[in-house]
Amino acid sequence: MSDCLWHGGGHQPEHGVQAICELITDLLPGLGFNPATDVQVLCPMTRGVIGTRNLNTVLQQLINPPAPDKVEINRGGNLLREGDVCDKPLRASTHHPVDQRLQPRSLQRRLRNYPRH
């Protein structure tokens, strides 16, 4: 028995994105998992359709869609939204617990201190 779910995803990159979307919206919630806190998606690259940059955007739209009452900040080409879940602190000296939901004030404070690239 494994705690990993392996999915072939098809033969084209778009098939992989579609398979991940179906898992996040249908299968995993049906099995009692919370996609925002119980799931980790691994991919082998940062660029391209199945890279982390695109998948983070797709997953954010599925798990934490925009709403008029949610604060959003665009920093360095990354959109951070109130309610997003961080898998690690934004800087080493941050003393917040892992997986803390971002609230508007703490999000703005963290971004002010985030190193620019």
N, C-alpha and C positions, 0 to 999 in steps of 0.2 A: 504494500500500500504506500502511495506517495502523496505528499501534500502539494505536488505540482500538477498542473493541468497542461498537457502538451497538445498542441493543435497544429496540424500541418498548414492550414490556412489557404491552400490552393497553390496555383502555379504563378500567379502574378502578385506584385506588391499590394495592389488594391484588394485582392482577396484576403490578405492578411489583416488589413485594416477592417474590412467588413466582418471577418470572423471575430476580431477583438471586440468590436462594437456589439455584436450579437451575444458574446459571452458576458459582457459588462451589463447589458440591458436586460437580457432574458435568462440565461442559464444560471449564472452565479446568484442573483437575487432569489431565484426560485429554489436554490439549494440552501438559502438562509445566510448567504454572505453579503456583507455591505461592501459594494465596490469602492467606496471612498476610503475605507479603513482596512479592509481584509484582503486586498488584491495588490499584487506587484506585477507589473508588466515589464518583461526584459526584452530588449532588442539589441542587435549587434552593432548598431551605428547611430550617429546623431542626425545625419542628413538623409533626404529621400522620403518617400511616402511612408515607409515603415520605420523611419528613424525616430529618435526620441523627441526631436523638435516638433514634428508633425503629430506624433502620437499624443504628446502632452496636450496639444491644442484640441485634438479630437476628444480625448478623455475628459478634458476640462468642460467641453460643451455637453458631454453626456452626464457627467457626475455633478457638476456645479455650473449649470447654465446661467447666463446673464439674467439679471432682474433689475427693475428700476431702483429698488432699495438697496442694492449691493454696490459697495465702493469698488472701483477698478482703478488700477494704476498700471501704466505701460512704462516699463523701464528696460532699456536695452533690447527692445524687440520682443520682450516677454510680457504678456498680460497676466497680472496677478489680480485675483478677485477675492473679495470677502467670502470666506467659507472654504477657500482652497485649503487642502491639507498639505503640509510640508513634510517631506520624509527626512529632512535634516535641518539643523539650524542654518540660517543664511550666513552666519559668520561664527568663527570658533568661540568668541567670547559671549555669545548669546546663551542665556541661562534658561531658555524655555524648554519644556519637555518635547520630545519627538512627537510628531503627528498632532501638534497643536493646531486647531482651526484658527485661521487668521481673522482677526477682527480689525475694523478700519483703523483705529488708533495704533494698535501694535504693528499692523502692516505698514503704515506710513513711517513709524519710528524705525522699523527694521530696514526699510528701503533707503532711508536717509543715510544709514551707515553702511549700506551694501557697496562693496568695491565696484567701481565702474571699469569696464574692460575696453 
